[in-house]
């Protein structure tokens, strides 16, 4: 993560976890209660994504990014507990930028409006938690060459001004 720079284009291959607003709320509540979240967040990547229904013969439906600022209230807590990176779209708050710097984490941008194309970069999907949330459940995804841009690097440099 430390080698990444704001504005840099990357292709990410590896494991990431989906989590949107409602999943963040549940994970934060668990952490604040001193309980373990449904997956070990240390050194993991969370993708702000709620996949659509999966077409027959595919691993996943469209899986584009959602607006990241909706997770800003939860982000410092997750980063303080070891989360390494987040993937989404749009600007973040000054608090999130400072928390990335404090924790050596990064914020990555996925191209918006390309959910069907991004789905082709997902090679496996498994439900991890909160199945009752439907598309906002937590899924473990394995990506191969997911195209991203570094939005905030570990030094706190950002390509967007703060919200």
N, C-alpha and C positions, 0 to 999 in steps of 0.2 A: 504494500500500500504506500509506503514512504516514497517509492520511486515515481508514483503517479503525480501528474501535474494538472492543474485546472486547465481545461480546454483540450486535453489530450484525448484522442480517439483510441479505444481499445476494443478487443474482441474477448469476451469473457467466456471461459469454459469451466464448468464445475457446478457445485451444488449451491442452490439458493432456496430461500423460503418465501412464499407469498404471505403477505399480511397487509390488510387495509385497516381502515378506521376501527371497526368493531373488534377485530383481532388484537389490534394495538391496545385498545381499552382493556380487554381481558388479560393480556400479557402484563400490562402495567399493574393491574390490580393484584395479580399473583406476585409480582416482584415486590410491590409495596407491602404485601402481607407476609413477606419472607418465604414465600413458596417458590418452587421451581416452575418455570414456564414449560409448555408442552414440548419444546425442543431446546437444547443447549444453545443459547444465543452467542456464547463466546466465540469470537473469530468467524462468525457467520455473516451471510449477506441476506438482507430482507428486500424483497421486490414488492413495491406497492402496486399490486395487481390483483384483479379479480377475474379469473378466466371465464370466458363464456362456455356454453355447453360444448362438449367434445363431439365433433363430427365422427361418424363411423370411420374406422381405419386410421384415426389420428391419435396422437398422444394427448393433445390438449386443444381446446378451442382458442379463439383469439385471446391474446394475453398482453395487451398494451398497458403502459403505465398509467397510474392515476395521479392526480394532483398531490404532490408531496407535502405541501404546507399544512394539509389536514392532519398530518402526523407530527407536526412540530412540537406540540405539547408533550408528546410521549418520547420523542427522540433522545433528549439528554439522558433520561433514565435508562433507556436501552443501551446507549453508548457507554454510559458509566458501568453497565453490567457486561461489557465486552463485545457488543455488536461491532463488527468491523466495517460494514458498508451498507448503504441503502441505495436502491434503484427506484427512480420515479421520474416525474417531469415537473418542471417549473422551479421558481425561486424558493429559497428557504429563509428562515429568520436569522437574525444576527446570533441569537442564542444557539441555533443549530450549527452555524458556521464555527462559533467559538467552541462548541462541544466537540466538533470534528477535530479541531486543533488540539484540544485538551486530551482527547482519547486516541489520537492517531488514526482516526477513521476517515472514510471518504463517502461522498455523495455522488452517485453516478446517474446520468441522464439516459433514458431510453427514448428512442424516437417516437413521438406521439402520432397517433393516427395510423400506426403500422402494426396493429395487434395481430392480424392474420399472418403477416410476414414474420414477426417475432415468434409466433407459435411454431414455425418451421425450425427454429433454433433450439427448441426444447425436445430432448430425447427421452425423458422419463418424467413421470408425475406420480406422486403418492400422497394421499390424504394423511395429514399429521394430527390435526386437532380442529375442534370447533366446527364439525361437519354441519351443525345446525345453522351456521351462518351462510350456507350455500356458497355462492361464488366468493364470499369473503372469508371462507375457511382458510386454514393454514395448510399449504401444500409444500411438499419437498419436490423441487424441480431439479433436473440436471440439464444444464445448458451446454450447447456447443457453439462457440463463436458468436455469442450474443453481442450485437454492435451497441456500444455505449460511449458516452463522452463524460469525462471527469468534470463534474459541476463544482465540487468543493474538494480540495486536496487536504492532506494531513497537516499542512502548514496554515490552513484556514483561508487560502486563496480561493476565490470564487469567480465564475464567469458571469454571474448575475449580481446585481446589487441586492442587498438584503431587503426583505419585506419590511 
